[in-house]
Amino acid sequence: MNIATCQGFIFDVDATLVNTTRVINNIWKIWASQKGIEFSEIYPHVHGRKIIETLTLVDPQYSNVDEEKAVKDIAVHAMKSATEIEGALNFVKSIPKYSWAIATSGPRKVAETSLLASGFELPDSMVCAEDVTYGKPHPDPFILAAKSLGLDPQSCIAFEDSPVGIKSAKDAGCFTIALLTSHKKSDLALADLIVDSFSVLSIRQNNAVYELSW
């Protein structure tokens, strides 16, 4: 048995807590069709990034508030059909609310919609796209999420699904666990641990310290 210790947990949302990989793809397919762009041109930039960063990478001409709002509007409606990643809800419920936070590249309204639709109680600490100047793969989202818990990133375990998210968490200093929900194992090699699902993990609390075993 292997054990990692921490004082807090930080979770990405899409494809980490909430099963939204297909939903996100559909959001961008809708937007792409409206612009006459092939989805294949957009797909490499979609997962793990802020909307405005994806738009910039697709073409700087789309990097503006109007296009960002257009994607947000599509996303808020689409996320109402989101469901939990298998085992995620029970796993999070085993952690006291004061000990976990969200660090997502998604807008707050979109993240809240998908979490609530999937049955999660919103945590007090949520770092969303609006809260950082530099999104993933920059470490700021996880640094700020740890700070919101009153912790250093080195005291936190982060859960992610995308290469850019894993780099963000690792560069912040978190012990990082990758879930095989949206990418191949070879794409997630930077993570400290790669798992198929939450079912292989168990938590035990010892005063202010959590022991995560697998």
C-alpha positions in Angstrom: 0.0 0.0 0.0 1.2 3.5 -0.8 0.3 6.6 1.2 0.5 10.3 0.5 -0.3 12.9 3.3 -1.8 16.3 3.0 -3.8 18.9 4.8 -6.1 19.8 1.9 -7.4 18.7 -1.5 -7.8 20.7 -4.7 -10.0 19.5 -7.6 -10.3 20.5 -11.2 -14.0 20.2 -12.3 -14.4 19.1 -15.9 -13.5 15.4 -16.4 -12.2 15.3 -12.8 -15.3 15.6 -10.7 -17.9 16.1 -13.4 -18.2 14.0 -16.5 -18.1 16.8 -19.0 -15.6 15.7 -21.6 -18.3 15.1 -24.3 -20.3 18.1 -23.1 -17.2 20.4 -23.5 -16.5 19.0 -27.0 -20.1 19.6 -28.0 -20.0 23.2 -26.7 -17.0 23.9 -28.9 -18.5 22.0 -31.8 -21.5 24.3 -31.7 -19.4 27.4 -31.5 -17.1 26.1 -34.3 -20.1 25.4 -36.6 -21.3 29.0 -36.0 -18.0 30.3 -37.2 -17.5 27.9 -40.0 -14.4 26.3 -38.4 -13.5 22.6 -38.3 -13.7 21.3 -34.8 -10.4 19.4 -35.4 -8.7 22.8 -35.5 -10.1 23.7 -32.1 -9.9 20.4 -30.2 -6.2 20.5 -29.3 -6.8 23.8 -27.4 -10.1 23.0 -25.6 -9.5 20.9 -22.4 -8.0 22.5 -19.3 -7.9 26.1 -20.6 -9.8 29.3 -19.9 -12.3 30.1 -22.7 -10.5 33.2 -23.7 -7.2 31.4 -23.9 -8.7 28.7 -26.2 -10.2 31.5 -28.4 -6.8 33.2 -28.6 -5.1 30.0 -29.6 -7.7 29.2 -32.2 -7.3 32.7 -33.7 -6.5 36.0 -32.0 -9.4 37.6 -33.9 -11.8 35.7 -31.6 -10.1 36.9 -28.4 -12.7 39.3 -27.2 -15.5 39.6 -24.7 -18.3 39.0 -27.2 -16.9 35.6 -28.4 -16.2 34.7 -24.8 -19.7 35.4 -23.8 -21.1 33.4 -26.8 -19.2 30.3 -25.6 -20.2 30.9 -21.9 -23.9 31.1 -23.0 -23.6 27.8 -24.8 -21.8 26.2 -21.9 -24.2 27.3 -19.1 -27.1 25.6 -21.0 -25.1 22.5 -21.9 -23.7 21.9 -18.4 -27.2 21.4 -17.0 -26.9 17.8 -18.3 -23.6 17.1 -16.6 -23.2 14.1 -14.3 -20.5 13.1 -11.8 -17.4 11.1 -12.6 -18.0 7.7 -11.2 -17.0 7.7 -7.5 -16.3 11.4 -7.3 -19.3 12.4 -5.3 -18.7 9.8 -2.5 -15.0 10.6 -2.4 -15.6 14.4 -2.0 -18.3 13.7 0.6 -15.7 12.0 2.7 -13.7 15.2 3.0 -14.8 18.0 5.4 -16.0 21.0 3.4 -13.2 23.3 4.9 -10.5 21.0 3.5 -11.2 21.0 -0.2 -11.3 23.6 -3.0 -11.9 23.9 -6.7 -9.3 25.1 -9.2 -11.0 25.2 -12.7 -10.3 27.0 -16.0 -14.1 27.3 -16.4 -16.1 30.4 -15.7 -17.7 30.4 -12.2 -21.3 30.2 -13.5 -20.5 27.2 -15.7 -18.6 25.4 -13.0 -21.3 26.0 -10.5 -24.0 24.7 -12.9 -22.1 21.5 -13.7 -21.3 20.8 -10.0 -24.8 21.3 -8.8 -26.3 19.3 -11.7 -24.0 16.4 -10.7 -25.1 16.5 -7.1 -22.1 18.3 -5.5 -22.4 20.8 -2.7 -20.4 23.9 -3.7 -17.3 24.4 -1.6 -16.5 27.7 0.1 -13.3 27.8 -1.9 -13.6 28.1 -5.7 -10.9 29.5 -8.0 -12.4 30.0 -11.4 -11.4 31.6 -14.7 -12.4 35.1 -13.5 -10.1 34.8 -10.4 -6.8 34.5 -12.2 -4.9 36.5 -14.8 -3.0 33.5 -16.0 -4.9 30.2 -16.3 -3.6 26.6 -16.5 -0.8 25.6 -17.3 0.4 28.6 -15.2 0.5 27.6 -11.5 -1.7 30.5 -10.2 -5.0 28.6 -10.0 -3.6 26.0 -7.6 -1.5 28.5 -5.7 -4.7 30.6 -5.1 -6.8 27.6 -4.3 -4.3 26.5 -1.7 -4.2 30.0 -0.2 -8.0 30.0 0.0 -7.7 26.9 2.2 -5.1 28.6 4.4 -2.5 26.2 3.1 0.7 26.1 1.1 0.4 24.2 -2.2 3.0 21.7 -1.0 0.4 20.7 1.7 -2.2 19.9 -0.9 -3.1 17.0 -3.1 -4.5 18.1 -6.5 -6.7 16.1 -8.8 -6.6 16.7 -12.6 -7.3 15.1 -15.9 -5.4 17.2 -18.5 -1.7 17.8 -19.2 -2.1 21.5 -18.8 -3.9 21.1 -15.5 -1.3 18.6 -14.2 1.6 21.0 -15.1 -0.3 23.8 -13.3 -0.7 21.8 -10.2 2.8 20.4 -10.2 4.4 23.8 -10.8 2.4 25.1 -7.9 4.0 22.4 -5.7 1.0 20.0 -5.2 1.2 16.3 -5.1 -0.8 15.6 -8.3 -3.1 12.7 -9.2 -4.3 12.3 -12.7 -7.5 10.6 -13.6 -7.7 8.7 -16.9 -11.0 10.3 -18.0 -10.0 12.4 -20.9 -6.4 11.7 -22.0 -4.1 8.8 -22.5 -1.8 7.7 -19.8 1.2 8.8 -21.8 -0.1 12.4 -21.9 -0.3 12.5 -18.1 3.2 11.3 -17.3 4.0 14.5 -15.3 1.6 13.5 -12.6 2.8 11.9 -9.3 0.1 9.2 -9.6 -2.2 8.1 -12.4 -5.4 6.2 -11.5 -8.4 4.9 -13.4 -10.9 6.1 -10.9 -11.5 7.3 -7.4 -12.4 3.8 -6.3 -8.7 2.9 -5.9 -8.3 5.6 -3.3 -9.2 5.8 0.4 -8.8 8.6 2.9 -8.1 8.5 6.6 -8.0 11.6 8.8 -5.5 11.9 11.6 -6.2 15.2 13.3 -5.4 17.9 10.7 -3.6 15.5 8.4 -5.2 13.3 5.8 -3.7 10.0 4.7 -4.5 9.1 1.1 -3.8 5.4 0.3 -3.9 3.3 -2.8 
